[in-house]
Amino acid sequence: GSPEASAMDGAPCGEPAVVECEARTLYLPPSEPLSEMHFAREFLIQEHGWKETPISDRAAFVMAVGDAPPEKRTCGDSLGEGNTRIPGPFGRELEVCQKHKLFARMADYLVRPGSAAPSPDDLAAAFPWLPRTYLLDRPEHAASVDTALPCEGPQSSYIVKGDAHGGRAVWLPNTYEELRLLVGLPCKAAGGAAAAPVVEHRPRLVQEVVKSVLWDGASLMARVFLVVLRRGRTRLNADRGRWSLGLRPPSYELHIFDEALFTQYPGSVRDSAAEEAVIRRNSSEF
């Protein structure tokens, strides 16, 4: 009912809401006693420089002791520590909703002390079931894709993605010149004659296109549905400064549906296909 609460309704996963929250701010519901939250409040304010805000939707941390499932979202552009409503075990849940953050976390998983940053070749070797991926915000990846891409000619081997849903940040450039301009890596020989295209969402990664099995000349995609159940009641552990589910660590149960949903569509990108041209099929048709 309140303006602050309604601002969050319908906010896309991983995108800022109408009312942006402020990093390192906390909100204390006036109707709730402080109880154990007193220690967490003093710790955050005195030891880490946090401040209170009177608007709950602007707070990075809502200090409520209720048993409702936790809420969290980004504060600005960062999903790092201090900028989500809930730090700790659930601190990166939002990031798997973003294509770029998902692959960035997989690259970070491969980091070893004293070794070089993981390259696209390292990612491909560790996760052979994924398309070769180049993260454009990592210098070693940008240099690698710059070497891999020709300067000119038609192309259908690489796709460019950003962090948005519904096909709003998926591009399949027709030529290498277009691809290079889109990702900010034009060849020096091109002389800079063409301007980079203006796009709503910044390109974040380049991936090799996965060639689909064709059915009557159309691509075929298998979609597997999962159900993830989180077990336990969420309360604040003031002593450790993080959310806790009691004596046991956070636990999930993963369930997979018995059958996949198969989608048949023209072209290489499902979101670019006209809805009337898309055919949904089940496994009994094979």
C-alpha positions in Angstrom: 0.0 0.0 0.0 2.7 2.6 0.8 4.5 4.5 -2.0 7.8 3.0 -0.9 6.5 -0.5 -1.1 4.7 -0.1 -4.4 7.9 1.2 -6.1 9.3 -2.4 -5.9 6.4 -4.1 -7.5 7.2 -5.5 -10.8 10.9 -4.5 -10.8 12.8 -6.8 -13.3 15.3 -9.2 -11.8 18.7 -7.6 -11.4 17.5 -4.1 -12.5 17.1 -1.0 -10.2 13.6 -0.2 -9.0 11.9 3.2 -9.3 13.2 4.2 -5.9 16.9 3.4 -5.7 18.3 2.3 -2.5 21.4 3.8 -0.9 24.5 1.7 -0.1 25.3 1.1 3.6 22.0 2.4 4.9 19.6 0.6 7.3 15.9 1.0 8.2 14.3 0.0 11.5 10.5 -0.6 11.4 9.0 1.7 14.1 6.5 -0.9 15.1 9.0 -3.6 15.9 11.2 -3.8 19.1 14.9 -3.7 18.5 15.7 -6.8 20.7 18.8 -8.5 19.1 18.8 -6.0 16.3 20.2 -3.4 18.8 23.6 -5.1 18.6 23.5 -5.3 14.8 22.5 -1.6 14.5 25.3 -0.4 16.8 27.9 -2.6 15.0 26.9 -1.4 11.6 26.8 2.3 12.6 29.8 2.6 14.9 32.2 0.1 13.3 31.3 0.3 9.6 29.9 3.8 9.2 26.4 2.8 8.1 23.5 5.3 8.6 19.8 5.1 9.2 17.2 6.1 6.6 13.5 6.9 7.4 12.4 5.3 4.0 12.4 1.5 4.0 12.7 1.2 0.3 15.9 3.3 0.2 17.6 1.0 2.8 20.2 -1.6 1.8 19.3 -3.5 5.0 15.8 -3.7 6.5 16.3 -4.7 10.1 13.1 -6.6 10.7 12.8 -9.6 12.9 9.7 -11.1 11.2 9.7 -14.6 9.7 8.8 -13.4 6.2 11.1 -14.5 3.4 13.9 -12.0 2.9 14.0 -9.4 0.2 17.1 -8.1 -1.5 17.9 -6.1 -4.5 20.8 -4.0 -6.0 21.9 -0.7 -4.6 23.1 1.2 -7.7 25.3 -0.7 -10.1 27.1 -2.9 -7.6 25.9 -6.3 -6.3 28.9 -6.5 -3.9 29.0 -6.6 -0.1 27.1 -3.8 1.6 24.9 -3.1 -1.4 22.4 -5.9 -1.1 19.6 -6.2 1.5 21.0 -9.5 2.7 24.8 -10.3 2.8 26.3 -13.7 3.5 25.1 -17.0 2.0 22.4 -15.4 -0.2 24.5 -12.5 -1.3 24.8 -13.5 -4.9 21.3 -14.9 -5.7 20.5 -11.9 -7.9 23.6 -12.3 -10.0 22.5 -15.6 -11.6 19.6 -13.7 -13.1 22.1 -11.7 -15.2 24.0 -13.5 -18.1 27.2 -11.5 -17.6 27.3 -12.0 -13.8 26.7 -15.7 -14.1 29.7 -16.3 -16.4 31.8 -13.8 -14.3 31.2 -15.8 -11.2 32.1 -19.0 -13.0 35.4 -17.4 -14.1 36.0 -16.2 -10.5 35.5 -19.8 -9.3 38.6 -20.8 -11.3 40.9 -18.2 -9.7 43.8 -19.7 -7.8 46.3 -17.7 -5.6 49.4 -16.7 -7.5 48.1 -17.8 -10.9 47.0 -15.7 -13.8 43.3 -14.7 -14.3 41.3 -17.4 -16.0 41.2 -17.0 -19.8 38.4 -17.9 -22.2 40.3 -21.1 -22.9 40.4 -21.9 -19.2 36.6 -21.3 -19.0 36.0 -23.6 -22.0 38.2 -26.3 -20.6 36.6 -26.2 -17.1 33.0 -26.0 -18.5 33.0 -27.8 -21.8 29.2 -27.9 -21.9 29.0 -24.1 -22.2 29.7 -22.0 -25.3 33.1 -20.3 -25.4 32.6 -17.0 -23.6 34.6 -13.7 -23.7 33.8 -11.2 -20.8 34.3 -7.8 -22.3 35.0 -6.1 -19.0 38.1 -8.2 -18.4 41.2 -7.0 -20.3 42.6 -10.5 -21.0 39.2 -11.6 -22.4 38.8 -8.5 -24.5 42.3 -9.0 -25.9 41.5 -12.6 -26.7 38.3 -11.9 -28.6 40.1 -9.1 -30.5 42.6 -11.6 -31.7 40.0 -14.2 -32.5 37.7 -12.0 -34.6 38.5 -11.2 -38.3 38.2 -7.5 -39.3 35.6 -7.9 -42.0 33.3 -10.3 -43.7 30.0 -12.0 -43.0 29.6 -13.7 -39.7 27.2 -16.0 -37.9 29.5 -17.7 -35.4 29.3 -15.2 -32.6 26.5 -13.7 -30.5 26.7 -10.6 -28.2 24.8 -10.4 -24.9 24.0 -7.8 -22.2 22.2 -8.0 -18.9 18.5 -7.8 -19.8 15.7 -10.2 -20.3 13.3 -10.8 -23.2 15.8 -10.5 -26.0 16.4 -6.8 -25.3 20.2 -7.3 -25.0 20.9 -10.1 -27.5 22.6 -9.2 -30.8 23.6 -11.4 -33.8 25.6 -9.0 -36.0 25.6 -9.9 -39.7 29.3 -8.9 -40.2 32.5 -8.8 -38.2 32.6 -5.0 -38.8 29.2 -4.6 -37.1 30.2 -7.0 -34.2 33.5 -5.1 -33.5 31.7 -1.7 -33.5 29.1 -3.0 -31.2 31.6 -4.3 -28.6 34.0 -1.4 -29.0 36.8 -3.2 -30.7 37.0 -1.8 -34.2 40.0 -2.7 -36.3 42.6 0.0 -36.7 42.6 -0.6 -40.5 38.9 0.5 -40.5 40.0 4.1 -39.9 37.1 4.8 -37.5 34.8 5.8 -40.3 31.6 4.2 -38.8 30.2 5.2 -35.4 29.4 2.6 -32.8 25.6 1.8 -32.6 23.6 3.3 -29.7 22.0 0.6 -27.7 19.9 0.6 -24.5 21.9 -2.1 -22.7 25.6 -2.2 -22.8 27.2 -5.4 -24.4 28.8 -7.5 -21.7 30.0 -10.6 -23.4 30.7 -12.3 -26.7 29.9 -16.0 -27.1 30.3 -18.6 -29.8 26.9 -19.5 -31.3 25.7 -23.0 -30.4 24.5 -24.7 -33.6 21.1 -26.2 -33.0 19.7 -29.4 -34.2 17.3 -28.5 -37.1 13.7 -29.8 -37.4 12.2 -29.0 -40.8 14.8 -26.3 -41.2 14.0 -24.6 -37.8 16.1 -24.5 -34.7 15.1 -26.6 -31.7 15.6 -25.7 -28.1 15.0 -27.9 -25.1 14.0 -26.1 -21.9 14.4 -28.0 -18.6 12.4 -26.8 -15.6 13.7 -26.9 -12.1 12.1 -26.2 -8.7 14.4 -24.9 -5.9 13.1 -25.0 -2.4 14.9 -23.3 0.4 14.5 -24.9 3.9 14.4 -23.1 7.2 13.3 -19.8 8.7 15.3 -16.7 8.1 16.4 -14.6 11.1 19.3 -12.3 11.7 22.4 -13.7 13.5 23.6 -10.5 15.1 26.7 -12.1 16.5 28.0 -13.0 13.0 26.4 -10.0 11.2 24.7 -12.2 8.7 21.4 -14.0 8.0 21.1 -17.4 9.6 18.7 -20.3 9.4 19.5 -21.6 12.8 21.9 -24.4 13.7 22.2 -25.7 10.1 23.7 -23.7 7.2 21.3 -22.6 4.4 20.0 -25.6 2.5 18.2 -26.0 -0.8 16.3 -28.9 -2.4 16.6 -29.2 -6.2 13.8 -30.9 -8.1 13.8 -31.5 -11.9 10.8 -32.1 -14.0 10.7 -35.5 -15.8 10.3 -34.1 -19.3 11.7 -31.1 -21.1 9.7 -28.6 -23.2 10.9 -28.4 -26.8 10.5 -25.2 -28.7 10.9 -25.0 -32.5 11.6 -21.6 -34.0 13.1 -19.9 -37.1 16.5 -18.3 -37.0 19.2 -18.5 -34.3 17.7 -16.4 -31.5 14.4 -17.5 -29.9 13.5 -14.0 -28.6 13.9 -12.6 -32.2 11.4 -15.1 -33.7 7.8 -14.0 -34.3 5.5 -15.6 -31.7 3.2 -17.0 -34.4 6.2 -18.9 -36.0 7.1 -20.6 -32.7 5.9 -24.2 -32.2 6.0 -25.9 -28.8 6.5 -29.6 -28.8 6.7 -32.4 -26.1 8.9 -35.4 -26.0 6.2 -37.8 -27.3 6.7 -36.3 -30.8 10.2 -37.7 -31.1 
